[in-house]
């Protein structure tokens, strides 16, 4: 199995996530299993293919986080890794807060 190196520590983080394939508009609703400054892992039996560009919304504790990303890896019947490609500056404090709470 090929293990990838992450640019930042991933923290266990379970939240609802809604992903939309930018090209086909196909949607997947699932759960995250971890989170970092640069992306997240998603548990789903129907992951998008590696390279798929997505819009995403993660919601946790009544707060929404929006970003665009790209599927970094895909494992059928297991999940996928999403690398964030665009995060609006107004969403960065949300990400920082969630990561800070997950360190505790």
NUSETI-115032 format. One record per residue: x, y, z of N, C-alpha, C, CB in turn. Coordinates in pm, 1 decimal, decimal comma. Glycine has a CB too. Layout:
residues N
{n_u->X; n_v->Y; n_w->Z; ca_u->X; ca_v->Y; ca_w->Z; c_u->X; c_v->Y; c_w->Z; cb_u->X; cb_v->Y; cb_w->Z} .
...
END
This chain:
residues 104
{n_u->84,9; n_v->-118,8; n_w->0,0; ca_u->0,0; ca_v->0,0; ca_w->0,0; c_u->88,3; c_v->123,6; c_w->0,0; cb_u->-96,0; cb_v->0,7; cb_w->122,3} .
{n_u->51,1; n_v->222,9; n_w->-76,2; ca_u->126,1; ca_v->345,9; ca_w->-86,3; c_u->74,8; c_v->445,4; c_w->17,5; cb_u->116,3; cb_v->404,4; cb_w->-228,4} .
{n_u->160,9; n_v->485,2; n_w->111,4; ca_u->122,5; ca_v->580,7; ca_w->214,3; c_u->170,2; c_v->719,0; c_w->173,8; cb_u->180,3; cb_v->540,7; cb_w->352,2} .
{n_u->82,0; n_v->817,1; n_w->184,0; ca_u->118,1; ca_v->952,8; ca_w->147,2; c_u->162,3; c_v->1030,2; c_w->269,6; cb_u->1,3; cb_v->1023,2; cb_w->78,9} .
{n_u->244,0; n_v->1129,7; n_w->251,3; ca_u->288,8; ca_v->1216,5; ca_w->359,4; c_u->201,2; c_v->1341,6; c_w->357,6; cb_u->441,4; cb_v->1252,7; cb_w->344,9} .
{n_u->151,7; n_v->1377,2; n_w->472,0; ca_u->66,1; ca_v->1495,1; ca_w->483,2; c_u->150,2; c_v->1617,4; c_w->517,6; cb_u->-43,7; cb_v->1473,3; cb_w->589,8} .
{n_u->110,0; n_v->1734,3; n_w->469,0; ca_u->181,6; ca_v->1858,9; ca_w->496,0; c_u->156,8; c_v->1909,0; c_w->637,4; cb_u->140,9; cb_v->1965,4; cb_w->396,1} .
{n_u->49,4; n_v->1867,2; n_w->700,3; ca_u->16,9; ca_v->1910,6; ca_w->836,2; c_u->-44,5; c_v->1793,0; c_w->910,5; cb_u->-80,3; cb_v->2033,3; cb_w->835,5} .
{n_u->-31,3; n_v->1795,8; n_w->1042,2; ca_u->-87,6; ca_v->1690,1; ca_w->1124,2; c_u->-238,2; c_v->1684,9; c_w->1107,8; cb_u->-50,8; cb_v->1710,2; cb_w->1270,7} .
{n_u->-286,8; n_v->1564,0; n_w->1084,9; ca_u->-431,8; ca_v->1545,9; ca_w->1076,4; c_u->-483,0; c_v->1509,1; c_w->1215,1; cb_u->-470,1; cb_v->1435,8; cb_w->971,0} .
{n_u->-591,5; n_v->1570,1; n_w->1252,2; ca_u->-654,9; ca_v->1547,5; ca_w->1382,3; c_u->-785,9; c_v->1473,4; c_w->1362,0; cb_u->-678,9; cb_v->1681,5; cb_w->1457,1} .
{n_u->-814,2; n_v->1379,5; n_w->1450,3; ca_u->-943,3; ca_v->1310,0; ca_w->1445,0; c_u->-1053,2; c_v->1415,7; c_w->1454,4; cb_u->-956,6; cb_v->1202,9; cb_w->1560,8} .
{n_u->-1147,8; n_v->1409,1; n_w->1362,9; ca_u->-1254,7; ca_v->1508,5; ca_w->1358,9; c_u->-1371,7; c_v->1449,7; c_w->1282,4; cb_u->-1206,3; cb_v->1641,8; cb_w->1293,5} .
{n_u->-1480,3; n_v->1424,4; n_w->1352,1; ca_u->-1598,8; ca_v->1367,7; ca_w->1288,6; c_u->-1703,0; c_v->1478,1; c_w->1273,6; cb_u->-1655,7; cb_v->1247,6; cb_w->1371,3} .
{n_u->-1742,8; n_v->1499,6; n_w->1149,4; ca_u->-1843,2; ca_v->1601,9; ca_w->1118,2; c_u->-1913,9; c_v->1561,9; c_w->990,2; cb_u->-1778,4; cb_v->1743,6; cb_w->1104,1} .
{n_u->-2029,7; n_v->1619,1; n_w->967,8; ca_u->-2101,4; ca_v->1595,9; ca_w->842,9; c_u->-2033,7; c_v->1674,1; c_w->731,1; cb_u->-2250,7; cb_v->1636,5; cb_w->855,9} .
{n_u->-2024,5; n_v->1613,0; n_w->613,2; ca_u->-1965,8; ca_v->1680,1; ca_w->497,7; c_u->-2053,2; c_v->1654,0; c_w->375,8; cb_u->-1820,1; cb_v->1631,8; cb_w->472,8} .
{n_u->-2070,9; n_v->1757,5; n_w->297,1; ca_u->-2144,4; ca_v->1748,9; ca_w->171,2; c_u->-2047,2; c_v->1788,5; c_w->61,5; cb_u->-2273,3; cb_v->1841,0; cb_w->171,1} .
{n_u->-2022,5; n_v->1697,8; n_w->-32,9; ca_u->-1929,5; ca_v->1721,5; ca_w->-142,8; c_u->-2005,5; c_v->1721,7; c_w->-274,1; cb_u->-1817,5; cb_v->1615,1; cb_w->-144,8} .
{n_u->-1970,6; n_v->1814,0; n_w->-363,6; ca_u->-2031,0; ca_v->1820,4; ca_w->-496,0; c_u->-1920,8; c_v->1820,7; c_w->-600,3; cb_u->-2121,4; cb_v->1945,5; cb_w->-510,6} .
{n_u->-1928,0; n_v->1726,2; n_w->-693,8; ca_u->-1835,5; ca_v->1722,1; ca_w->-807,2; c_u->-1864,2; c_v->1847,3; c_w->-890,7; cb_u->-1852,1; cb_v->1588,0; cb_w->-893,2} .
{n_u->-1765,1; n_v->1932,6; n_w->-907,9; ca_u->-1784,1; ca_v->2058,6; ca_w->-979,2; c_u->-1826,7; c_v->2036,0; c_w->-1123,7; cb_u->-1656,4; cb_v->2140,7; cb_w->-975,3} .
{n_u->-1775,3; n_v->1932,3; n_w->-1188,0; ca_u->-1806,0; ca_v->1908,7; ca_w->-1328,8; c_u->-1944,5; c_v->1846,3; c_w->-1348,8; cb_u->-1700,3; cb_v->1819,0; cb_w->-1390,0} .
{n_u->-1974,5; n_v->1737,9; n_w->-1276,0; ca_u->-2099,5; ca_v->1665,5; ca_w->-1299,9; c_u->-2214,1; c_v->1707,2; c_w->-1208,7; cb_u->-2075,9; cb_v->1519,4; cb_w->-1284,0} .
{n_u->-2183,4; n_v->1782,3; n_w->-1101,0; ca_u->-2280,5; ca_v->1821,8; ca_w->-998,3; c_u->-2330,1; c_v->1702,9; c_w->-914,3; cb_u->-2399,5; cb_v->1890,8; cb_w->-1064,1} .
{n_u->-2267,4; n_v->1586,3; n_w->-926,1; ca_u->-2301,8; ca_v->1471,7; ca_w->-840,9; c_u->-2263,7; c_v->1505,0; c_w->-697,4; cb_u->-2229,5; cb_v->1340,9; cb_w->-888,8} .
{n_u->-2352,5; n_v->1469,5; n_w->-603,0; ca_u->-2330,6; ca_v->1501,2; ca_w->-461,8; c_u->-2311,2; c_v->1376,0; c_w->-379,6; cb_u->-2446,9; cb_v->1581,5; cb_w->-406,5} .
{n_u->-2230,5; n_v->1390,3; n_w->-276,1; ca_u->-2210,0; ca_v->1283,9; ca_w->-178,3; c_u->-2220,0; c_v->1347,0; c_w->-39,9; cb_u->-2071,2; cb_v->1211,6; cb_w->-199,0} .
{n_u->-2301,6; n_v->1288,7; n_w->45,6; ca_u->-2309,3; ca_v->1329,6; ca_w->185,8; c_u->-2243,8; c_v->1219,2; c_w->267,9; cb_u->-2458,9; cb_v->1355,3; cb_w->231,7} .
{n_u->-2156,3; n_v->1257,7; n_w->359,2; ca_u->-2079,5; ca_v->1158,0; ca_w->433,6; c_u->-2032,0; c_v->1217,4; c_w->565,8; cb_u->-1959,0; cb_v->1107,8; cb_w->350,2} .
{n_u->-1934,0; n_v->1150,7; n_w->627,9; ca_u->-1870,9; ca_v->1198,0; ca_w->750,7; c_u->-1721,0; c_v->1213,2; c_w->729,0; cb_u->-1899,2; cb_v->1101,4; cb_w->868,0} .
{n_u->-1665,7; n_v->1317,9; n_w->789,2; ca_u->-1520,5; ca_v->1329,1; ca_w->791,0; c_u->-1468,3; c_v->1235,9; c_w->899,8; cb_u->-1474,3; cb_v->1477,4; cb_w->815,4} .
{n_u->-1342,6; n_v->1194,3; n_w->887,4; ca_u->-1282,0; ca_v->1119,5; ca_w->998,2; c_u->-1161,2; c_v->1191,6; c_w->1053,9; cb_u->-1242,1; cb_v->979,7; cb_w->952,9} .
{n_u->-1102,2; n_v->1281,0; n_w->974,1; ca_u->-995,8; ca_v->1365,8; ca_w->1026,4; c_u->-989,7; c_v->1494,9; c_w->947,2; cb_u->-860,2; cb_v->1293,2; cb_w->1021,8} .
{n_u->-909,3; n_v->1590,0; n_w->1001,0; ca_u->-905,0; ca_v->1724,3; ca_w->944,8; c_u->-766,5; c_v->1783,5; c_w->966,9; cb_u->-1014,0; cb_v->1814,5; cb_w->1007,9} .
{n_u->-718,7; n_v->1862,7; n_w->870,7; ca_u->-594,4; ca_v->1938,3; ca_w->886,3; c_u->-613,8; c_v->2074,6; c_w->820,5; cb_u->-472,0; cb_v->1861,6; cb_w->823,5} .
{n_u->-510,7; n_v->2156,5; n_w->825,3; ca_u->-516,9; ca_v->2285,9; ca_w->757,9; c_u->-532,7; c_v->2272,1; c_w->607,4; cb_u->-393,1; cb_v->2366,1; cb_w->788,5} .
{n_u->-490,9; n_v->2157,4; n_w->553,2; ca_u->-485,5; ca_v->2141,1; ca_w->408,8; c_u->-585,3; c_v->2042,5; c_w->351,5; cb_u->-351,0; cb_v->2099,3; cb_w->370,2} .
{n_u->-666,6; n_v->1976,5; n_w->437,1; ca_u->-762,6; ca_v->1881,6; ca_w->383,2; c_u->-826,9; c_v->1795,5; c_w->488,9; cb_u->-697,0; cb_v->1795,0; cb_w->282,8} .
{n_u->-895,8; n_v->1691,6; n_w->442,3; ca_u->-965,1; ca_v->1601,1; ca_w->533,0; c_u->-980,4; c_v->1463,8; c_w->467,8; cb_u->-1103,2; cb_v->1658,4; cb_w->572,3} .
{n_u->-1011,5; n_v->1366,2; n_w->550,9; ca_u->-1047,1; ca_v->1232,9; ca_w->502,4; c_u->-1196,5; c_v->1216,1; c_w->519,6; cb_u->-968,5; cb_v->1120,5; cb_w->578,2} .
{n_u->-1257,1; n_v->1145,9; n_w->424,6; ca_u->-1402,2; ca_v->1128,4; ca_w->422,4; c_u->-1434,6; c_v->979,8; c_w->415,7; cb_u->-1466,0; cb_v->1204,0; cb_w->302,5} .
{n_u->-1522,9; n_v->934,1; n_w->503,2; ca_u->-1569,0; ca_v->795,2; ca_w->500,2; c_u->-1691,6; c_v->785,8; c_w->411,7; cb_u->-1600,2; cb_v->742,8; cb_w->643,1} .
{n_u->-1682,6; n_v->707,2; n_w->305,5; ca_u->-1797,0; ca_v->684,7; ca_w->217,1; c_u->-1772,2; c_v->560,3; c_w->133,3; cb_u->-1822,3; cb_v->807,8; cb_w->125,9} .
{n_u->-1877,2; n_v->485,5; n_w->103,7; ca_u->-1862,5; ca_v->366,7; ca_w->19,1; c_u->-1858,1; c_v->403,8; c_w->-128,7; cb_u->-1977,0; cb_v->268,6; cb_w->44,7} .
{n_u->-1899,0; n_v->526,9; n_w->-162,3; ca_u->-1901,6; ca_v->571,0; ca_w->-302,1; c_u->-1815,5; c_v->696,3; c_w->-321,4; cb_u->-2046,7; cb_v->598,7; cb_w->-347,0} .
{n_u->-1683,3; n_v->683,8; n_w->-307,3; ca_u->-1598,4; ca_v->802,5; ca_w->-322,3; c_u->-1588,5; c_v->847,9; c_w->-467,4; cb_u->-1459,2; cb_v->774,5; cb_w->-267,9} .
{n_u->-1555,3; n_v->975,6; n_w->-484,8; ca_u->-1524,7; ca_v->1027,2; ca_w->-617,3; c_u->-1388,5; c_v->973,3; c_w->-659,8; cb_u->-1526,7; cb_v->1183,2; cb_w->-618,9} .
{n_u->-1360,5; n_v->979,7; n_w->-788,4; ca_u->-1231,3; ca_v->935,5; ca_w->-841,5; c_u->-1121,3; c_v->1033,8; c_w->-804,6; cb_u->-1238,3; cb_v->919,0; cb_w->-993,9} .
{n_u->-999,7; n_v->983,5; n_w->-793,6; ca_u->-884,0; ca_v->1067,9; ca_w->-769,0; c_u->-877,7; c_v->1176,9; c_w->-876,2; cb_u->-753,3; cb_v->983,6; cb_w->-767,5} .
{n_u->-852,8; n_v->1299,0; n_w->-833,4; ca_u->-844,1; ca_v->1412,0; ca_w->-924,8; c_u->-972,2; c_v->1491,0; c_w->-941,5; cb_u->-801,1; cb_v->1364,3; cb_w->-1056,1} .
{n_u->-1084,4; n_v->1438,2; n_w->-893,0; ca_u->-1211,9; ca_v->1508,6; ca_w->-904,9; c_u->-1207,4; c_v->1639,3; c_w->-826,2; cb_u->-1328,1; cb_v->1419,9; cb_w->-855,4} .
{n_u->-1249,4; n_v->1748,8; n_w->-888,0; ca_u->-1257,1; ca_v->1877,4; ca_w->-820,5; c_u->-1394,7; c_v->1890,6; c_w->-756,6; cb_u->-1229,7; cb_v->1994,6; cb_w->-919,1} .
{n_u->-1396,3; n_v->1934,0; n_w->-629,4; ca_u->-1520,3; ca_v->1937,6; ca_w->-553,0; c_u->-1539,6; c_v->2070,4; c_w->-481,3; cb_u->-1522,5; cb_v->1824,7; cb_w->-452,8} .
{n_u->-1666,7; n_v->2102,4; n_w->-458,0; ca_u->-1706,0; ca_v->2204,8; ca_w->-362,0; c_u->-1746,4; c_v->2128,4; c_w->-237,6; cb_u->-1823,3; cb_v->2298,4; cb_w->-416,3} .
{n_u->-1715,3; n_v->2181,5; n_w->-120,9; ca_u->-1751,5; ca_v->2108,7; ca_w->0,0; c_u->-1803,2; c_v->2201,3; c_w->108,0; cb_u->-1633,2; cb_v->2031,0; cb_w->51,7} .
{n_u->-1885,4; n_v->2141,4; n_w->190,0; ca_u->-1935,7; ca_v->2208,8; ca_w->309,8; c_u->-1923,0; c_v->2109,4; c_w->423,5; cb_u->-2085,1; cb_v->2258,7; cb_w->292,2} .
{n_u->-1853,8; n_v->2150,7; n_w->528,0; ca_u->-1845,0; ca_v->2071,3; ca_w->650,6; c_u->-1925,0; c_v->2146,6; c_w->755,1; cb_u->-1694,6; cb_v->2047,9; cb_w->697,0} .
{n_u->-2012,0; n_v->2077,5; n_w->825,6; ca_u->-2083,7; ca_v->2144,8; ca_w->932,1; c_u->-2068,1; c_v->2066,0; c_w->1061,0; cb_u->-2232,3; cb_v->2162,1; cb_w->896,0} .
{n_u->-2039,9; n_v->2144,5; n_w->1165,5; ca_u->-2011,5; ca_v->2087,0; ca_w->1296,9; c_u->-2052,5; c_v->2188,1; c_w->1403,6; cb_u->-1860,0; cb_v->2048,6; cb_w->1310,8} .
{n_u->-2127,2; n_v->2143,0; n_w->1501,0; ca_u->-2170,4; ca_v->2226,7; ca_w->1613,4; c_u->-2238,2; c_v->2355,5; c_w->1565,7; cb_u->-2050,7; cb_v->2261,0; cb_w->1702,3} .
{n_u->-2320,0; n_v->2343,6; n_w->1460,5; ca_u->-2396,6; ca_v->2456,8; ca_w->1411,6; c_u->-2318,6; c_v->2556,2; c_w->1326,4; cb_u->-2454,3; cb_v->2527,7; cb_w->1525,8} .
{n_u->-2194,8; n_v->2520,8; n_w->1291,0; ca_u->-2110,8; ca_v->2610,9; ca_w->1211,7; c_u->-2078,8; c_v->2545,0; c_w->1077,8; cb_u->-1979,7; cb_v->2647,1; cb_w->1288,3} .
{n_u->-2084,6; n_v->2623,8; n_w->969,8; ca_u->-2053,9; ca_v->2574,7; ca_w->835,6; c_u->-1916,7; c_v->2624,0; c_w->790,0; cb_u->-2162,3; cb_v->2619,3; cb_w->735,9} .
{n_u->-1842,6; n_v->2535,6; n_w->725,5; ca_u->-1713,2; ca_v->2566,8; ca_w->664,7; c_u->-1724,2; c_v->2532,5; c_w->517,2; cb_u->-1594,7; cb_v->2487,9; cb_w->733,9} .
{n_u->-1686,9; n_v->2627,3; n_w->430,7; ca_u->-1696,0; ca_v->2606,9; ca_w->286,1; c_u->-1557,2; c_v->2614,4; c_w->224,2; cb_u->-1789,9; cb_v->2711,3; cb_w->221,4} .
{n_u->-1533,6; n_v->2529,4; n_w->124,6; ca_u->-1405,7; ca_v->2530,8; ca_w->52,8; c_u->-1422,7; c_v->2460,9; c_w->-81,2; cb_u->-1293,7; cb_v->2462,4; cb_w->136,5} .
{n_u->-1318,6; n_v->2469,9; n_w->-161,9; ca_u->-1307,8; ca_v->2388,2; ca_w->-281,8; c_u->-1189,8; c_v->2295,3; c_w->-259,6; cb_u->-1289,9; cb_v->2475,7; cb_w->-412,2} .
{n_u->-1194,6; n_v->2180,1; n_w->-324,7; ca_u->-1087,3; ca_v->2084,6; ca_w->-305,1; c_u->-1073,1; c_v->1991,4; c_w->-423,3; cb_u->-1110,5; cb_v->2005,2; cb_w->-179,8} .
{n_u->-980,3; n_v->1900,1; n_w->-406,9; ca_u->-952,3; ca_v->1800,4; ca_w->-510,0; c_u->-930,9; c_v->1667,2; c_w->-440,2; cb_u->-827,2; cb_v->1840,0; cb_w->-597,1} .
{n_u->-986,6; n_v->1560,3; n_w->-497,8; ca_u->-970,9; ca_v->1428,0; ca_w->-438,7; c_u->-825,4; c_v->1384,7; c_w->-457,4; cb_u->-1070,0; cb_v->1324,4; cb_w->-503,3} .
{n_u->-755,2; n_v->1367,0; n_w->-344,8; ca_u->-613,8; ca_v->1330,0; ca_w->-346,5; c_u->-595,8; c_v->1179,1; c_w->-360,6; cb_u->-544,7; cb_v->1379,1; cb_w->-219,4} .
{n_u->-687,1; n_v->1104,4; n_w->-299,9; ca_u->-686,4; ca_v->958,3; ca_w->-314,5; c_u->-827,7; c_v->907,5; c_w->-296,0; cb_u->-589,4; cb_v->891,0; cb_w->-212,4} .
{n_u->-854,9; n_v->792,7; n_w->-353,6; ca_u->-988,3; ca_v->734,1; ca_w->-348,3; c_u->-975,7; c_v->585,1; c_w->-325,6; cb_u->-1067,7; cb_v->763,4; cb_w->-477,8} .
{n_u->-1049,6; n_v->533,2; n_w->-228,1; ca_u->-1049,8; ca_v->390,9; ca_w->-196,9; c_u->-1194,1; c_v->341,8; c_w->-197,5; cb_u->-981,4; cb_v->362,9; cb_w->-59,3} .
{n_u->-1233,8; n_v->266,7; n_w->-302,5; ca_u->-1371,2; ca_v->217,7; ca_w->-311,0; c_u->-1414,5; c_v->145,3; c_w->-183,7; cb_u->-1385,9; cb_v->124,9; cb_w->-430,2} .
{n_u->-1540,5; n_v->167,0; n_w->-145,7; ca_u->-1600,8; ca_v->106,9; ca_w->-26,5; c_u->-1534,1; c_v->150,0; c_w->103,1; cb_u->-1595,7; cb_v->-42,4; cb_w->-37,2} .
{n_u->-1452,7; n_v->254,8; n_w->99,9; ca_u->-1382,7; ca_v->300,2; ca_w->219,7; c_u->-1390,0; c_v->452,2; c_w->235,6; cb_u->-1237,2; cb_v->255,4; cb_w->215,1} .
{n_u->-1340,0; n_v->524,8; n_w->135,1; ca_u->-1341,8; ca_v->669,5; ca_w->146,7; c_u->-1246,2; c_v->738,0; c_w->53,0; cb_u->-1310,7; cb_v->709,2; cb_w->285,4} .
{n_u->-1219,3; n_v->865,2; n_w->84,6; ca_u->-1131,5; ca_v->945,2; ca_w->0,1; c_u->-1067,4; c_v->1054,2; c_w->82,9; cb_u->-1208,5; cb_v->1005,7; cb_w->-118,6} .
{n_u->-956,0; n_v->1103,3; n_w->32,3; ca_u->-888,8; ca_v->1216,6; ca_w->93,3; c_u->-911,2; c_v->1338,5; c_w->7,1; cb_u->-738,2; cb_v->1189,1; cb_w->111,9} .
{n_u->-942,0; n_v->1450,0; n_w->70,7; ca_u->-966,6; ca_v->1574,7; ca_w->0,0; c_u->-857,5; c_v->1674,7; c_w->37,3; cb_u->-1107,9; cb_v->1631,1; cb_w->33,4} .
{n_u->-791,6; n_v->1730,0; n_w->-62,8; ca_u->-696,3; ca_v->1838,7; ca_w->-42,1; c_u->-768,4; c_v->1969,7; c_w->-72,9; cb_u->-568,0; cb_v->1821,1; cb_w->-132,2} .
{n_u->-768,7; n_v->2062,1; n_w->23,5; ca_u->-832,6; ca_v->2191,4; ca_w->-0,3; c_u->-750,9; c_v->2268,1; c_w->-104,0; cb_u->-845,5; cb_v->2273,3; cb_w->132,4} .
{n_u->-818,9; n_v->2324,9; n_w->-203,4; ca_u->-751,3; ca_v->2405,0; ca_w->-305,4; c_u->-785,9; c_v->2552,6; c_w->-293,9; cb_u->-787,2; cb_v->2354,8; cb_w->-444,0} .
{n_u->-898,6; n_v->2583,7; n_w->-233,3; ca_u->-939,9; ca_v->2722,9; ca_w->-214,1; c_u->-1027,7; c_v->2733,0; c_w->-90,0; cb_u->-1015,4; cb_v->2776,6; cb_w->-339,1} .
{n_u->-982,4; n_v->2814,6; n_w->4,6; ca_u->-1059,6; ca_v->2841,1; ca_w->126,4; c_u->-1067,6; c_v->2992,3; c_w->141,1; cb_u->-994,1; cb_v->2773,4; cb_w->254,5} .
{n_u->-1189,6; n_v->3044,7; n_w->145,9; ca_u->-1204,6; ca_v->3189,3; ca_w->164,2; c_u->-1150,1; c_v->3228,5; c_w->301,2; cb_u->-1353,8; cb_v->3232,4; cb_w->150,0} .
{n_u->-1089,6; n_v->3344,7; n_w->306,8; ca_u->-1026,6; ca_v->3389,4; ca_w->431,6; c_u->-1126,0; c_v->3393,8; c_w->547,9; cb_u->-964,3; cb_v->3527,4; cb_w->412,0} .
{n_u->-1252,8; n_v->3418,1; n_w->519,7; ca_u->-1353,1; ca_v->3422,0; ca_w->627,0; c_u->-1377,7; c_v->3283,7; c_w->688,1; cb_u->-1484,6; cb_v->3478,5; cb_w->573,5} .
{n_u->-1338,7; n_v->3177,3; n_w->618,0; ca_u->-1356,9; ca_v->3041,9; ca_w->669,3; c_u->-1236,3; c_v->2991,1; c_w->747,5; cb_u->-1386,0; cb_v->2948,1; cb_w->555,5} .
{n_u->-1121,6; n_v->3057,9; n_w->735,7; ca_u->-1000,7; ca_v->3012,0; ca_w->804,9; c_u->-1013,9; c_v->3011,2; c_w->957,8; cb_u->-884,3; cb_v->3099,4; cb_w->765,8} .
{n_u->-1077,8; n_v->3112,0; n_w->1019,7; ca_u->-1094,2; ca_v->3105,9; ca_w->1165,6; c_u->-1176,7; c_v->2984,6; c_w->1211,5; cb_u->-1160,5; cb_v->3233,7; cb_w->1214,9} .
{n_u->-1271,3; n_v->2941,6; n_w->1131,3; ca_u->-1351,4; ca_v->2823,3; ca_w->1164,9; c_u->-1260,9; c_v->2701,1; c_w->1168,6; cb_u->-1467,2; cb_v->2802,6; cb_w->1062,6} .
{n_u->-1181,0; n_v->2685,1; n_w->1065,4; ca_u->-1087,7; ca_v->2573,2; ca_w->1058,4; c_u->-990,3; c_v->2577,1; c_w->1175,6; cb_u->-1011,2; cb_v->2575,3; cb_w->925,4} .
{n_u->-935,1; n_v->2693,4; n_w->1204,3; ca_u->-842,8; ca_v->2707,6; ca_w->1317,7; c_u->-908,5; c_v->2668,7; c_w->1449,6; cb_u->-791,4; cb_v->2851,0; cb_w->1326,3} .
{n_u->-1031,9; n_v->2711,6; n_w->1469,6; ca_u->-1103,6; ca_v->2679,4; ca_w->1593,6; c_u->-1126,5; c_v->2529,6; c_w->1606,3; cb_u->-1237,7; cb_v->2753,4; cb_w->1599,0} .
{n_u->-1172,3; n_v->2466,3; n_w->1499,4; ca_u->-1196,2; ca_v->2322,6; ca_w->1503,7; c_u->-1067,1; c_v->2246,2; c_w->1532,3; cb_u->-1257,5; cb_v->2275,1; cb_w->1372,0} .
{n_u->-957,5; n_v->2285,2; n_w->1469,0; ca_u->-829,8; ca_v->2217,3; ca_w->1492,7; c_u->-780,0; c_v->2238,9; c_w->1634,4; cb_u->-725,2; cb_v->2265,6; cb_w->1393,7} .
{n_u->-797,2; n_v->2359,8; n_w->1686,9; ca_u->-755,3; ca_v->2386,5; ca_w->1824,1; c_u->-833,7; c_v->2300,5; c_w->1922,9; cb_u->-773,2; cb_v->2535,0; cb_w->1857,5} .
{n_u->-963,8; n_v->2286,0; n_w->1900,8; ca_u->-1045,7; ca_v->2203,8; ca_w->1990,9; c_u->-1011,5; c_v->2055,4; c_w->1979,0; cb_u->-1194,4; cb_v->2225,1; cb_w->1961,2} .
{n_u->-969,8; n_v->2011,9; n_w->1862,6; ca_u->-938,7; ca_v->1869,7; ca_w->1844,5; c_u->-805,4; c_v->1832,6; c_w->1909,4; cb_u->-935,3; cb_v->1834,8; cb_w->1695,4} .
{n_u->-721,6; n_v->1931,3; n_w->1941,1; ca_u->-593,9; ca_v->1903,8; ca_w->2007,9; c_u->-612,4; c_v->1877,1; c_w->2155,3; cb_u->-498,2; cb_v->2019,6; cb_w->1989,0} .
{n_u->-724,2; n_v->1919,8; n_w->2211,0; ca_u->-747,9; ca_v->1907,1; ca_w->2355,9; c_u->-786,9; c_v->1767,5; c_w->2394,5; cb_u->-855,3; cb_v->2003,0; cb_w->2400,9} .
END
